[in-house]
Amino acid sequence: MTRKLELVHQAAAGTAWPLPLLFVHGAFCAAWCWQRHFMPWFTARGFDCYALSLSGHGASEGRDWLDAASIDDYVADIAATLPRLPAPPVLIAHSMGGYVAQQLIRRHALPALVLLAPVPPAGLARSTLRLAAEAPTLLDALNRFQASPGRTDEAAEASLRELLFSPDAAIEDMRLMAARAQHESTRAIIDMQCWAPWRQWLDTSCAPPPTLVLGGGLDRIVAPEEIAGTAQALGGISEILPGAGHMLMLDADWPSACQLIVSWLQATFPATDAGDDGANAREARPPDRPTTLAEPA
């Protein structure tokens, strides 16, 4: 299916690092979730940044058939975007986007992969059972969030903070999530609940790239032990931000997440001066960033 996908670009300040960064959002979100903090921070340090909105999200086409969109459809979205970038990117993906990325790298070679609070390789079933046992009211809140996203009343904000954020998260960032959140594909959620192990074992043509997996110590959806398990499965390394919740790119400790990524890129690509804080570094507020539409072939 040919469709237009929202691809937000923010150019690097000064000389760009050789590899662009491609950000992929998780459930209920779109490219906007990266524009608040991550993209300004990375462009200020010399990284060329792109953020993709998957089909039916943000300004991408497909809202009318969103509930039927599968994880494979989302994989196809990223695959169709890769040739439109100036070079193979470092893929940075969150939550559901991290699960999509794990499917993508089995068929597409990438220089590096960074996963933020990703859905584990075995899917969400374990997380759902744990949440049902430990905090059934939060599982109910998550289901209500799927049924009626975009609520900004006091009760909805309180549930959102407990489910996705740390107690220290800025109210402005939490309200951004509350106001801009959208319905997620029912099919994609089912895909993540129903693990198909034969896909992991048989549908593999590429070895995993160097991989960093970040998680939050206060994450109620993806537990720290699941972060470690995902890193082990991909042959990567994991780091936990103790005071962070699930929404690492919007939570209070987002600068630490960014710095961990840059430090890891510097260690992984030592000859590239990744994230040099010299001439390229500047304090940046998010400027008006144009939205471009990438049309898959």
C-alpha positions, -999 to +999 in steps of 0.1 A: +000+000+000+013+034-010+007+061+017+023+093+029+041+092+061+050+122+083+088+126+086+099+155+107+135+167+101+156+189+123+191+196+109+223+194+130+238+226+143+272+229+126+289+199+109+267+169+111+277+135+126+280+110+096+250+089+106+215+105+110+193+096+139+158+081+131+133+083+160+103+060+160+075+065+186+055+040+206+018+034+211-006+064+213+021+088+201+036+102+169+067+122+158+058+150+182+070+131+213+106+135+201+103+172+192+099+183+228+133+174+242+153+148+223+155+164+188+166+198+200+192+182+224+207+160+197+207+186+169+225+210+193+253+184+195+257+178+158+232+151+150+209+152+120+175+141+134+144+126+118+112+115+135+087+092+118+050+090+124+038+055+117+007+048+096-024+063+111-004+084+136+003+122+136+000+136+101+006+102+084-020+087+062-039+057+075-061+070+103-092+055+087-078+020+088-056+024+119-073-004+139-063-029+112-027-018+111-003-046+121+032-047+135+043-058+100+026-026+086+047-005+110+078-024+100+071-016+064+067+021+073+102+022+087+117+001+058+101+025+033+116+055+051+152+042+052+160+050+016+149+085+020+175+093+046+210+106+036+227+076+051+217+045+070+205+058+104+210+049+140+174+038+149+161+051+182+127+036+191+104+036+221+081+010+236+059-004+207+083+012+183+111-008+199+092-040+192+087-029+156+124-021+154+133-057+167+113-071+137+129-046+113+166-054+121+161-091+112+156-080+076+174-047+073+210-040+083+215-009+104+246+007+120+232+008+155+200+005+175+188+022+206+157+010+223+139+030+250+116+009+273+109-015+244+083-042+244+103-074+249+110-099+221+083-122+236+057-095+235+035-079+262+018-109+277+041-111+307+039-074+313+001-075+311-001-104+336+023-086+360+003-054+358-030-073+364-015-089+395+003-060+410-018-030+399-051-039+383-064-004+385-035+007+363-043-020+338-078-007+338-065+029+333-044+017+304-075+002+288-094+034+293-066+053+278-068+032+247-106+037+245-106+075+251-071+091+246-067+128+248-084+133+281-070+161+302-091+161+333-075+157+367-084+121+371-069+112+337-037+131+344-033+113+378-036+079+361-013+089+333+014+100+358+012+068+377+012+046+346+037+063+323+057+089+342+077+094+374+066+116+403+091+142+392+079+146+356+071+182+346+034+188+345+038+205+311+053+174+296+027+151+311-001+173+298+015+173+263+012+135+264-024+137+277-035+162+251-018+147+220-022+110+227-043+091+202-060+058+197-036+029+190-042+000+165-061-028+181-044-052+157-010-040+167-017-044+204-030-080+197+002-087+177+023-077+207+003-098+231+004-130+209+040-140+206+049-160+174+082-176+183+087-190+148+091-154+135+120-149+158+137-181+147+130-183+110+125-148+097+161-137+102+185-126+075+206-100+094+225-101+127+215-075+153+235-043+151+253-029+182+224-023+206+217-002+237+185-008+257+174+019+282+147+015+308+132+033+337+134+020+373+099+032+379+084+018+346+051+000+354+048-014+319+083-027+310+102-039+341+140-035+345+145-073+343+127-072+309+151-044+297+180-067+306+164-096+289+159-077+257+195-065+257+207-100+262+185-114+234+200-088+210+236-092+222+235-056+235+239-037+267+213-022+290+211+007+314+184+016+339+176+052+349+164+046+385+140+075+388+124+073+354+091+060+342+080+046+308+080+078+288+118+083+289+118+110+262+093+132+282+101+122+318+121+144+342+154+125+336+153+128+298+187+146+297+203+115+314+188+093+287+202+115+260+237+116+276+237+078+280+229+075+242+257+099+232+282+082+255+273+048+240+276+062+205+310+076+213+321+042+225+306+024+196+319+047+169+351+062+185+364+078+153+333+100+147+334+124+176+297+117+183+280+144+204+310+167+205+300+195+229+324+220+214+314+243+185+282+225+178+268+227+213+242+253+221+212+257+243+182+252+221+145+257+225+124+237+201+120+260+170+092+257+145+102+226+126+087+219+092+069+186+086+077+168+054+058+139+040+078+109+029+059+088+003+068+051+004+074+035-030 
